[in-house]
Amino acid sequence: MVWVAAATAVLAVAVGVLVWLRRPAVTVTTVIEGPVVQAFYATGTVRPRLEYPISSNVAGIVEKVLVVQGQAVIKGQELAVVNDPNLKYEADKARADLETRRIFADPEHSPILKEFDQRLIAAKEMLRVSQQQQTRFTNLAERNAASANDRDQAIEHTQKVWSDVEGLSAQREAKLRELQEDVQIAEAADRSAREILRRQTLSSPADGVVLDEPISQGTRVEVNGHLMQIADVAAGSLIVRAAVDEENIAATSAGQAVKMTLYAFPGQTFDGVVEQKYPKANPDRRTFDVDVKFLTPEPRLQAGMTGELAFIQQTRDWALIIPAQSIQGGAVWVDRDGRLTRSDATLGIRSIDRAEVTGGLHPGDLVVISPLLDPLDGQRIRIGSTIDPKIAANLNKPKAAEVFKAFQ
């Protein structure tokens, strides 16, 4: 009888184990407390805030290249010379024309003005003689030694000669103004020719570094032909240009906090803020460019480094937290004494990996994170495994964003 009772007990245990094993196995984790962050993610590249393409102002041959790639330069430093022989000819021609115009406008040396002066001297001499004749005929007419007609003719002749003198003086003044205007035009032409000639020498528009390999000496370039790129790459002048998806650009604003990681600095997080967002999408990538500046620049930053950015939307310093994958079909399912139970949890802010619980759950509750197919409220289940809540949340986070942890 004893062995029958024992066999019955073993059979009962076996049946119980079999029944238990037939229950669906689920993976669970616990509801915990901690800070939570709602954010969206983007990739980005470290780059100078401003870059200066150095292009040729003239068409010609690259005569000199005065810098090399990676060289530091200062504002105004000469970088290269593009030579066009015709520009030197035009500049010399403009200068020669200016010198000629200046001589023509110089009262002491102008052959044109000297001709007017000689004519004026002769005209004034004729006026002097005519005035003497007028005086003589006037005196004779008063003594009846000359006729009134002779006197009137002398007066008329004097007036005509005086008019000629005044006309020559006015013509001289007009010619002088014309010659002076010619000088001003020639000066402008000379300045323009000299400026174009000066532009053959290309200078740095700002302090910075030569980013790329300058064009080779002896190369022929056209107007606006690219020679090199200059930028200020000091750590304090570098920003991260992020490519933000269209669905997130409306949630981006100036001054928004950003957490950043760079592949060159594994395990290190950088704080930044949105400095500028650009109004038009990149037509190739269909993303919007957003510039993020570093709050504390890393001295070892270099242009071209890449990384990931988390744009912070909302934060809670302390909240109940569950992994994002525990939200299935809009509901949160929990284990209640071995039964699958649909909770009445209400949710707050949500990120890609975690969600805030504002009601309906308590710390320590077991939430199901394994996928459920046609779950039934009250269905018996068994716990296949229990995962640490921090690990559980990170299972749903993109690998590149793992450093942005909502709780520690």
Secondary structure, DSSP 8 states (H G I E B T S, - for coil): -HHHHHHHHHHHHHHHHHHHHHS-EEEEEE-EEEEEEEEEEEEEEEEES-EEEEE-SSSEEEEEE---TT-EE-TT-EEEEEE-HHHHHHHHHHHHHHHHHHHHH-TTT-HHHHHHHHHHHHHHHHHHHHHHHHHHHHHHHHTTSS-HHHHHHHHHHHHHHHHHHHHHHHHHHHHHHHHHHHHHHHHHHHHHHHHHHHTTEEE-SSSEEE-S----TT-EE-TT-EEEEEE---GGGEEEEEEEEHHHHTT--TT-EEEEEETTSTT--EEEEEEEEEEEE-TTT-EEEEEEEESS--TT--TT-EEEEEEEEEEEEEEEEEEGGGEETTEEEEEETTEEEE---EEEEE-SSEEEEEES--TT-EEE-S--SS--TT-B-EEEEE--HHHHHHTTS-GGGTT--S--
